[in-house]
Amino acid sequence: MTTNRRLHAAVVAAAGYLVVAAITLVAPQPNDHWNAAGRALEAAFIAGLLGSVVAIPAVTDYLTQRSFGRLAGRLAQVGYLSMAIASAASLIKGGDTLGPVFVLGVFATLLGLLLLGLGGIREGLAPRWTPVVPFASMLVGIALADHGGCAVIAAGWIVMTVVMSSSSTAAPAATAVA
């Protein structure tokens, strides 16, 4: 898959998380017996998670070249995917289900993003602050939960998309001048 498609997936992820944040402001989701807003929120969350699954390899490529970082990116990707699977089951049921799968996905995502960030800092391929963004936005987003957490996660994806797209457009221009 091309980097542009992965960047588009990052935009989809950010949009999904922003929709979740907006719906949560209006109609917080109960654990069971979801109404239409609860189902729309879960569908948007699934879109955000699936966008994250597709986009995380672009973040990995941007931050690291070593196998340690690539494995960390895969771990984060598996975490996002397991959260998406648990969320899809919850959407079908109309309430929370597969809780352990979701929680394990959260832990896998956080651990993968932490290790990816550490690998990115160690390698120094990107500006020093960028490897921290995916982990920090996810951690703060989880901590904030229904109080703007998904907006923070979306902001992290937006920042990474802007940084990665500006570096990918700057590279061809630099080689064209030389």
C-alpha positions in Angstrom: 0.0 0.0 0.0 1.3 3.4 -0.9 2.2 6.1 1.7 -0.5 8.4 0.3 -3.2 5.8 0.9 -1.9 5.3 4.5 -1.9 9.0 5.0 -5.5 9.1 3.8 -6.2 6.3 6.3 -4.7 8.5 9.0 -7.2 11.3 8.0 -10.0 8.7 8.2 -8.8 7.7 11.7 -8.8 11.3 12.8 -12.2 11.9 11.4 -13.6 8.8 13.0 -12.2 9.9 16.4 -13.5 13.5 16.0 -17.0 12.1 15.2 -16.8 10.0 18.4 -15.8 13.1 20.4 -18.7 15.2 18.9 -21.3 12.5 19.6 -20.0 12.0 23.1 -20.5 15.7 23.9 -24.2 15.4 22.9 -25.1 11.9 24.0 -22.6 9.9 26.1 -22.8 6.1 25.4 -24.1 3.8 28.1 -22.6 0.3 28.5 -25.7 -1.5 27.2 -29.0 -0.9 25.3 -27.5 1.6 22.9 -29.7 3.9 21.0 -29.0 5.3 17.5 -26.4 7.8 18.8 -24.6 5.0 20.7 -24.5 2.9 17.6 -23.3 5.8 15.4 -20.6 6.5 18.0 -19.4 2.9 17.9 -19.4 2.9 14.1 -17.3 6.1 14.1 -14.9 4.5 16.6 -14.5 1.5 14.5 -13.8 3.7 11.5 -11.1 5.5 13.6 -9.6 2.2 14.7 -9.5 0.7 11.2 -8.0 3.9 9.9 -5.4 3.5 12.6 -4.7 -0.1 11.6 -4.0 1.0 8.0 -2.1 4.1 8.9 0.2 2.9 11.6 2.7 1.3 9.0 3.2 4.9 7.6 4.0 6.1 11.1 6.4 3.2 11.6 8.1 3.9 8.2 8.5 7.5 9.2 9.9 6.9 12.6 12.1 3.8 12.2 14.1 1.6 9.9 15.1 -1.1 12.4 13.4 -4.3 13.1 12.7 -3.3 16.8 10.6 -0.4 15.6 8.9 -2.4 12.9 7.9 -5.0 15.5 6.6 -2.3 17.8 4.5 -0.9 14.9 3.1 -4.3 14.3 2.2 -4.7 18.0 0.3 -1.4 17.9 -1.4 -2.4 14.7 -2.5 -5.7 16.3 -3.8 -3.7 19.3 -5.8 -1.4 17.1 -7.2 -4.4 15.2 -8.3 -6.3 18.3 -10.0 -3.1 19.6 -11.8 -2.8 16.3 -12.9 -6.5 16.5 -14.3 -6.0 20.0 -16.0 -2.8 19.0 -17.6 -4.5 16.0 -19.0 -7.2 18.2 -20.3 -4.5 20.6 -21.9 -2.7 17.7 -23.7 -5.9 16.6 -24.8 -6.6 20.2 -25.8 -3.0 21.0 -23.7 -2.9 24.1 -20.2 -3.7 25.5 -19.0 -7.2 24.7 -15.6 -8.9 24.4 -14.2 -6.7 27.1 -11.0 -8.7 27.6 -10.2 -8.5 23.8 -10.7 -4.7 23.9 -8.5 -4.3 27.1 -5.7 -6.5 25.6 -5.9 -4.4 22.4 -5.5 -1.2 24.5 -2.5 -2.6 26.2 -1.0 -3.9 23.0 -1.5 -0.5 21.3 0.0 1.5 24.2 3.0 -0.9 24.5 3.5 -0.9 20.7 3.3 2.9 20.5 5.6 3.4 23.5 8.2 1.1 22.0 7.8 2.6 18.5 8.3 6.1 20.1 11.4 4.9 21.9 12.8 3.4 18.8 12.0 6.6 16.8 13.8 8.7 19.4 16.8 6.4 19.4 17.1 6.4 15.6 16.5 10.1 15.2 15.0 9.9 11.7 12.2 12.4 12.6 12.2 15.6 14.6 12.8 14.6 18.3 9.2 15.4 19.4 7.3 13.4 16.7 8.0 9.9 18.0 6.2 10.8 21.2 3.0 12.0 19.6 1.3 8.7 18.9 1.9 7.3 22.3 1.2 10.5 24.2 -2.1 11.3 22.3 -3.3 7.7 22.8 -2.4 7.7 26.5 -4.0 11.1 27.2 -7.0 10.2 25.1 -7.6 7.1 27.1 -7.1 9.0 30.4 -9.7 11.6 29.4 -12.2 9.0 28.1 -15.6 10.7 27.5 -14.2 14.1 28.4 -12.5 14.8 25.0 -10.3 11.7 24.8 -11.1 10.9 21.2 -10.5 14.5 20.2 -6.9 14.2 21.7 -6.4 10.9 19.8 -7.6 12.6 16.6 -5.3 15.6 17.2 -2.4 13.1 17.4 -3.3 11.6 14.0 -3.7 15.0 12.5 -0.3 16.1 13.7 1.3 12.9 12.4 -0.4 13.2 9.1 0.7 16.8 8.6 4.3 16.1 9.7 4.5 12.9 7.5 2.9 14.5 4.5 5.1 17.6 4.7 8.3 15.5 4.9 7.2 13.3 2.0 6.5 16.4 -0.2 9.8 18.0 0.8 12.0 15.1 -0.1 11.2 15.0 -3.9 11.6 18.8 -4.0 15.1 18.6 -2.4 16.2 15.9 -4.9 14.9 17.8 -7.8 17.1 20.8 -7.0 20.2 18.7 -6.7 
